[in-house]
Amino acid sequence: MKKLTTIAFLFLFLINPAFSDQNILSSLKEGSKIIFIRHALAPGNGDPKNFKIDDCSTQRNLNKVGIEQSMIIGKFFRDHNIKIDRVLSSQWCRCKDTANLAFENYKIFKALNSFYDPRFAENEEKQIKDLKKFVKEWDSDKNIIFVTHYVVILSLLNIGVSSGEIVVADKDLNVIGSIETF
């Protein structure tokens, strides 16, 4: 685990140029930004057939790399003293675990739930509408963090993201930049 932490640290802070992008970091320090984080690494694709929202044993969950990645995300925000208004998460366990490991305090926000699976596809329009309404009404000089899924970020911002990727946007949902953590 120590070797993985060292490798992840080197990758994030020495090799990955996104972490040195002063525009993104300056923007985060200004506050009032919308931060989307795709859940950390949870191997697989979609939801298992026996998926139950209230039973993590039926879901794709973070693996060891995903757990470490979540902790690195939180460390990035703490080390750079980035002010956070609140952290909101999808109900899926991989999102809740990412939020908990990175930030500890979070609340569930159903508009961040996945609609990738055909069982949930009909929710997309309402969720995106609710999410846009929330962002429009949100007002803080700190940043807000949404821990969510690939499909939510794609639908709202029209960009694809990797596991654990951090996307920074302004209140009008204009993407400022992103930080890959893996």
C-alpha positions in Angstrom: 0.0 0.0 0.0 2.9 2.4 0.8 4.4 1.8 -2.7 1.0 2.5 -4.3 0.7 5.7 -2.3 4.2 6.8 -3.4 3.5 6.1 -7.0 0.1 7.8 -6.9 1.7 10.9 -5.2 4.4 11.1 -7.8 1.9 10.7 -10.6 -0.4 13.3 -9.3 2.0 16.0 -8.3 5.1 15.5 -10.5 4.0 13.8 -13.7 0.4 14.9 -14.2 0.5 18.5 -15.7 -3.1 19.2 -14.8 -2.1 19.5 -11.1 0.4 22.2 -12.1 -2.2 24.2 -14.1 -2.3 27.4 -12.2 -5.6 28.5 -13.9 -7.5 25.6 -12.4 -6.0 25.9 -9.0 -6.5 29.7 -8.9 -10.1 29.2 -10.0 -10.6 26.7 -7.2 -9.1 29.0 -4.6 -11.4 31.9 -5.8 -14.4 29.8 -4.8 -17.9 29.7 -6.1 -17.1 26.9 -8.5 -19.0 23.7 -9.3 -16.7 20.7 -9.0 -17.8 17.4 -10.5 -15.9 14.3 -9.5 -16.5 11.0 -11.2 -16.4 8.2 -8.5 -13.0 6.6 -8.0 -12.0 3.4 -9.7 -14.7 0.7 -9.4 -13.8 -2.0 -12.0 -16.5 -3.0 -14.4 -19.2 -1.3 -16.4 -22.8 -0.4 -15.4 -24.7 -2.0 -12.7 -25.0 -5.8 -11.9 -28.4 -7.4 -12.7 -29.0 -7.8 -9.0 -28.3 -4.2 -8.2 -30.1 -2.7 -5.1 -29.5 0.9 -4.2 -29.5 0.1 -0.5 -27.2 -2.9 -0.7 -23.5 -2.2 -1.5 -22.8 -6.0 -1.8 -25.0 -5.9 -5.0 -23.1 -3.0 -6.6 -19.7 -2.3 -8.3 -17.5 -1.0 -5.5 -14.2 0.8 -5.2 -11.2 -1.5 -5.4 -7.9 -0.8 -3.5 -6.8 1.6 -6.2 -10.2 3.4 -6.0 -9.9 3.7 -2.3 -6.4 5.1 -2.6 -7.5 7.4 -5.4 -10.4 8.8 -3.2 -7.9 9.6 -0.4 -5.6 11.4 -2.8 -8.5 13.5 -4.0 -9.3 14.6 -0.5 -5.6 15.3 0.2 -5.4 17.5 -2.9 -8.3 19.7 -1.6 -6.8 19.8 1.9 -3.2 20.5 0.8 -4.3 23.4 -1.4 -6.7 24.8 1.2 -9.6 24.8 -1.2 -12.7 25.9 0.5 -15.8 23.7 0.2 -19.3 24.7 0.9 -20.6 21.1 0.8 -20.2 17.8 -0.8 -23.2 16.0 -2.5 -23.1 12.5 -3.7 -25.1 10.0 -5.8 -26.8 7.2 -3.8 -24.6 4.6 -5.5 -22.1 3.1 -3.0 -19.0 3.8 -5.2 -19.9 7.5 -5.1 -20.7 7.6 -1.4 -17.5 5.8 -0.7 -15.5 8.2 -2.8 -17.1 11.2 -1.1 -16.6 9.7 2.4 -13.0 8.7 1.9 -12.1 12.1 0.3 -14.1 14.5 2.4 -15.9 12.5 5.2 -18.9 14.8 5.3 -21.4 14.5 2.5 -25.1 14.4 1.7 -27.0 12.4 -0.8 -28.5 14.3 -3.8 -30.6 12.0 -6.1 -30.1 14.2 -9.1 -26.5 12.9 -9.2 -27.6 9.2 -9.5 -26.6 7.2 -12.6 -29.1 6.7 -15.4 -26.7 4.5 -17.5 -28.6 1.3 -16.9 -31.9 1.0 -18.9 -33.7 0.6 -15.6 -32.8 4.2 -14.7 -32.6 5.8 -18.2 -36.0 7.5 -17.9 -34.7 9.6 -15.0 -32.1 11.5 -17.0 -34.3 14.4 -18.1 -35.7 15.1 -14.6 -32.3 14.7 -12.9 -30.5 17.0 -15.3 -33.3 19.6 -14.9 -33.1 19.3 -11.1 -29.3 19.6 -11.1 -29.4 22.7 -13.3 -32.0 24.3 -11.0 -29.9 23.5 -7.9 -26.8 25.0 -9.5 -28.8 28.1 -10.6 -30.1 28.6 -7.0 -26.8 27.7 -5.2 -24.9 30.8 -3.9 -21.7 30.5 -2.0 -18.2 32.0 -2.0 -16.9 28.5 -1.4 -17.0 25.6 -3.9 -19.5 22.8 -4.2 -18.6 19.3 -5.0 -20.7 16.7 -6.8 -19.6 13.1 -6.6 -21.3 11.4 -9.5 -21.1 9.2 -12.6 -19.7 9.4 -16.1 -23.2 9.7 -17.7 -24.3 12.6 -15.5 -21.2 14.6 -16.2 -21.4 13.8 -19.9 -25.1 14.8 -20.1 -24.6 18.0 -18.2 -21.2 19.2 -19.4 -20.9 17.3 -22.7 -17.5 15.8 -21.7 -16.3 12.3 -20.9 -14.3 11.7 -17.7 -12.1 9.0 -16.2 -12.6 7.4 -12.8 -11.7 9.9 -10.1 -11.4 12.8 -12.6 -12.2 16.3 -11.2 -14.0 18.7 -13.5 -14.2 22.4 -12.5 -16.9 24.6 -13.9 -18.3 28.0 -13.2 -22.0 28.7 -12.2 -23.0 28.8 -15.9 -21.6 25.3 -16.2 -18.7 26.4 -18.5 -15.9 24.0 -18.0 -12.7 25.7 -16.7 -10.6 22.6 -16.7 -10.1 19.1 -15.3 -7.7 17.2 -13.2 -7.1 13.5 -13.8 -6.2 11.7 -10.6 -5.3 8.3 -12.2 
